[in-house]
Amino acid sequence: MDARRIAGVVFNVVIFGVLLFGPAGTLNWWRAWVFLGVVLIATVTMMTTVFRGNEELLKERFKPPIQKDQPLADKIVLMVFVALFFALIVMIPLDVFRWHWLAGPGTVVSWLGLALFAGGWWLIAISLKTNPFAAPVVKLQAERRQTVIASGPYRLIRHPMYSGGVLLMIGIPLWLGSYAAALFAAVPILVLALRIIFEERFLQRELKGYTEYEAKVRYRLVPFLW
C-alpha cells in the first residue's frame, strides 16, 4: 500500500481507539480490542481491493468534509452528523464503565452487533466499489462526468452506503455492551435521513437522470420501509 492508504488505515484504527479507550480509562477491554482488530482488517481490505485502480474515488474520499462547492445545508447537516457519531462512540465506554444506564446486552445480542457492524462495513465497501462518484459531500462532479449509478446495491435502495452506516451505528454499541448507546444511535440515524432528503433535492436539480432513477428505485434507506 502507498502512504495515503496506510494513513487511512492508521487513522481509522487510532480514532476509534482514542474514542473508546480514553473515556473507558483502561485498556483492559477485550471487546474493544476485537473491534479494533475487525476495523483494521476491514480497512486494509477496503484500501487494497475497493480502491484498487480507482485513484479518483480514493482522492475524493480523502477530501475534507467541508468543501467549496458543497451546499450550505449539507455542510451544516454533515458537521452535526459527525459530531453525533463521535458522541455515540464516546458514549459507549462512558456507559459501560461509568454510567451503567441500562443492563448490557447478552452474548447472542452482542455477537449480533458485531455481525451488524461487519455487514454494514461490507455494504459500504460494495457501494464504494459500485459507485465511483461516492464523494463524502453532496456536490456535482461535473469534471468527472458524473452519472447516475443504478447497479449493484443501488438497484435495491438509493443510498446503500447510508444503510451500511445505520448497521454500523447499531452494531458497534451492541457488540461493545451498551443498550443505551444503541438507543442513542437513533439520533444520528435521523440526521442521516435528513441529509438524504437534502441530497436528493440537490441531485434532482443537478444530476441528469436522477429523477427517473428515483421512479425506478422506490426506497431510499431500508427496502420496503423508506
C-alpha positions in Angstrom: 0.0 0.0 0.0 1.1 3.6 -0.6 1.4 6.2 2.1 -2.1 7.6 1.6 -3.7 4.1 2.0 -1.6 3.4 5.1 -2.6 6.7 6.6 -6.2 5.9 6.0 -5.8 2.6 7.9 -3.9 4.1 10.8 -6.4 7.0 11.1 -9.4 4.6 11.3 -7.8 2.4 14.0 -6.4 5.3 16.0 -9.5 7.4 16.1 -11.7 4.5 17.3 -9.0 3.5 19.8 -8.8 7.0 21.3 -12.6 7.5 21.4 -13.1 4.1 23.1 -10.1 3.6 25.5 -9.8 7.3 26.5 -13.3 7.6 28.1 -13.0 4.0 29.4 -9.9 4.9 31.4 -8.5 1.4 30.8 -7.0 -0.8 28.1 -8.5 -3.9 29.8 -11.5 -4.2 27.4 -11.3 -7.2 25.2 -14.4 -6.5 23.2 -12.8 -3.1 22.1 -9.6 -4.9 21.1 -11.6 -7.4 19.0 -13.5 -4.4 17.5 -10.3 -2.6 16.6 -8.9 -5.8 15.0 -12.0 -6.1 12.8 -11.7 -2.4 11.9 -8.0 -3.0 11.0 -8.8 -6.0 8.8 -11.8 -4.3 7.2 -9.9 -1.1 6.4 -6.9 -2.8 4.9 -9.2 -4.9 2.8 -11.1 -1.8 1.6 -7.8 0.0 0.8 -6.4 -2.9 -1.2 -9.5 -4.0 -3.0 -12.2 -1.4 -3.2 -9.9 1.4 -4.1 -7.6 -0.6 -6.4 -7.4 1.0 -9.8 -9.8 3.8 -8.6 -7.5 6.6 -7.6 -10.0 9.3 -8.4 -12.5 7.9 -5.8 -9.7 7.5 -3.2 -8.8 11.1 -3.8 -12.4 12.1 -3.2 -12.7 10.1 0.0 -9.7 11.8 1.4 -11.0 15.3 0.9 -12.3 17.3 3.9 -15.9 17.2 5.0 -16.4 20.9 4.2 -15.7 21.8 0.5 -16.1 24.9 -1.7 -19.0 23.7 -3.9 -20.9 22.0 -1.2 -24.4 23.3 -0.4 -24.7 25.1 2.9 -27.4 22.8 4.1 -25.1 19.8 3.6 -22.2 21.5 5.4 -24.4 22.0 8.5 -26.1 18.6 8.5 -22.8 16.8 7.8 -21.0 18.5 10.7 -23.9 17.8 13.1 -23.8 14.1 12.0 -20.1 13.8 12.5 -20.4 15.3 16.0 -23.2 13.0 16.9 -21.3 9.9 15.5 -18.3 10.8 17.7 -20.6 11.3 20.7 -22.2 7.9 20.0 -18.7 6.2 20.1 -17.7 8.1 23.3 -21.0 7.3 25.0 -20.3 3.5 24.8 -17.3 3.4 27.2 -18.9 6.0 29.4 -22.0 3.9 29.8 -20.1 0.5 30.1 -17.5 1.7 32.6 -19.1 4.6 34.4 -22.8 5.4 33.9 -24.4 1.9 33.7 -27.7 3.4 32.5 -29.0 0.0 31.2 -28.0 -3.6 31.6 -25.7 -4.7 28.9 -26.8 -7.0 26.0 -26.3 -10.7 26.4 -23.8 -12.8 24.4 -26.1 -13.5 21.5 -27.2 -9.9 21.0 -23.5 -8.8 21.4 -22.4 -11.1 18.6 -25.3 -10.0 16.5 -24.0 -6.5 17.0 -20.6 -7.5 15.6 -22.3 -9.1 12.7 -24.3 -5.9 12.0 -21.0 -3.9 12.1 -19.3 -6.3 9.7 -22.4 -6.4 7.4 -22.6 -2.6 7.4 -18.9 -2.2 6.5 -19.4 -4.8 3.7 -22.4 -2.9 2.3 -20.4 0.4 2.4 -17.5 -1.3 0.6 -19.7 -2.8 -2.1 -21.3 0.6 -2.6 -17.9 2.3 -3.0 -16.8 -0.4 -5.4 -20.0 0.1 -7.4 -20.2 3.9 -7.3 -17.0 5.8 -8.4 -18.7 9.1 -7.6 -19.3 8.3 -3.9 -17.9 11.5 -2.5 -18.1 12.3 1.2 -20.0 15.5 0.5 -23.0 16.4 -1.7 -21.8 18.0 -4.9 -21.9 17.6 -8.7 -18.7 16.1 -10.0 -19.0 17.6 -13.5 -15.3 17.4 -14.2 -15.5 13.6 -13.7 -18.7 13.4 -15.9 -20.8 12.1 -13.0 -23.7 9.9 -14.0 -26.5 8.1 -12.1 -25.4 4.7 -10.7 -28.1 2.1 -10.8 -26.2 -1.2 -10.5 -25.2 -3.4 -7.5 -26.9 -2.4 -4.3 -28.2 0.8 -6.0 -30.7 -1.4 -7.8 -32.5 -2.0 -4.4 -32.0 1.2 -2.5 -30.9 4.6 -3.5 -28.4 5.2 -0.6 -26.8 1.8 0.3 -23.8 3.5 1.9 -26.1 5.2 4.4 -27.8 1.9 5.0 -24.4 0.4 5.9 -23.8 3.3 8.2 -27.1 2.6 10.0 -26.0 -1.0 10.6 -22.6 0.2 11.9 -24.2 2.7 14.4 -26.5 0.0 15.8 -23.9 -2.8 15.7 -21.0 -1.1 17.4 -22.7 -0.3 20.8 -24.4 -3.7 20.8 -21.0 -5.5 20.4 -19.3 -3.3 23.0 -22.1 -3.7 25.6 -24.3 -0.6 25.7 -28.0 -0.7 25.1 -28.2 3.0 26.0 -25.8 3.9 23.2 -27.7 1.7 20.8 -30.8 3.6 21.5 -28.9 6.9 21.2 -27.9 5.8 17.7 -31.4 6.8 16.6 -30.4 10.4 16.8 -27.5 10.4 14.2 -29.6 8.0 12.1 -32.4 10.6 12.0 -29.8 13.2 11.0 -28.6 10.9 8.2 -32.2 10.6 7.0 -32.4 14.4 6.9 -29.2 14.5 4.9 -30.7 12.1 2.4 -33.6 14.4 1.8 -31.3 17.4 1.2 -29.1 15.3 -1.0 -31.9 14.0 -3.2 -33.3 17.5 -3.7 -29.8 18.6 -4.9 -29.4 15.6 -7.2 -32.9 16.1 -8.7 -31.8 19.6 -9.7 -28.3 19.0 -10.8 -27.8 15.4 -11.9 -29.4 14.3 -15.2 -31.5 11.2 -14.9 -31.7 11.1 -11.1 -35.5 11.8 -11.1 -36.0 8.8 -13.5 -33.8 6.7 -11.2 -36.0 7.6 -8.2 -39.0 6.4 -10.1 -37.4 3.0 -10.7 -35.8 2.5 -7.3 -38.5 3.4 -4.7 -36.7 3.0 -1.4 -34.1 5.3 0.0 -32.6 3.6 3.0 -34.5 0.4 4.0 -36.2 -1.9 1.5 -40.0 -2.0 1.8 -39.9 0.7 4.5 -38.4 4.0 3.4 
